[in-house]
Amino acid sequence: MNHAGKVDQDDIVRARNVLLASGRRTPREEVDAYRVLTQVSPASYLPLLAGALQRLSYDTSVGKWHPSSLALCEEAVAAARSIDPAETARADVLYRALDSCQRQLYMAG
């Protein structure tokens, strides 16, 4: 199923360029690119979006959690749940997303 008609083609090209660029991309750039490409090809990009959201929730450069880490983890869970149930990797992606969300909930009290 192709949803390319709903997404601006320039956004798709920019997102692909971010992911294909030879330089190091930030976690924020990666998440933004996967958000766009998920609309075009969900089967390919939903697992990648879920993982990127989890990585964005913790800033390894300063060793601190992102201020909105719980919301990012919840979005990762939503993305993982959106993966086709017939996909073999769905359970692993969903488990990791739920685990990170649970961790954030415990930290929030």
Secondary structure as the mmCIF struct_conf table of DSSP 4:
data_model
#
loop_
_struct_conf.conf_type_id
_struct_conf.id
_struct_conf.beg_label_comp_id
_struct_conf.beg_label_asym_id
_struct_conf.beg_label_seq_id
_struct_conf.end_label_comp_id
_struct_conf.end_label_asym_id
_struct_conf.end_label_seq_id
HELX_RH_3T_P HELX_RH_3T_P1 ALA A 4 LYS A 6
BEND BEND1 VAL A 7 VAL A 7
HELX_RH_AL_P HELX_RH_AL_P1 GLN A 9 LEU A 20
BEND BEND2 SER A 22 GLY A 23
HELX_LH_PP_P HELX_LH_PP_P1 ARG A 24 THR A 26
HELX_RH_AL_P HELX_RH_AL_P2 PRO A 27 VAL A 40
HELX_RH_AL_P HELX_RH_AL_P3 PRO A 42 LEU A 56
TURN_TY1_P TURN_TY1_P1 SER A 57 SER A 57
STRN STRN1 TYR A 58 ASP A 59
TURN_TY1_P TURN_TY1_P2 THR A 60 GLY A 63
STRN STRN2 LYS A 64 TRP A 65
TURN_TY1_P TURN_TY1_P3 PRO A 67 SER A 68
HELX_RH_AL_P HELX_RH_AL_P4 SER A 69 ARG A 81
TURN_TY1_P TURN_TY1_P4 SER A 82 SER A 82
BEND BEND3 ILE A 83 ILE A 83
TURN_TY1_P TURN_TY1_P5 PRO A 85 ALA A 86
TURN_TY1_P TURN_TY1_P6 THR A 88 ALA A 89
HELX_RH_AL_P HELX_RH_AL_P5 ARG A 90 ALA A 108
#
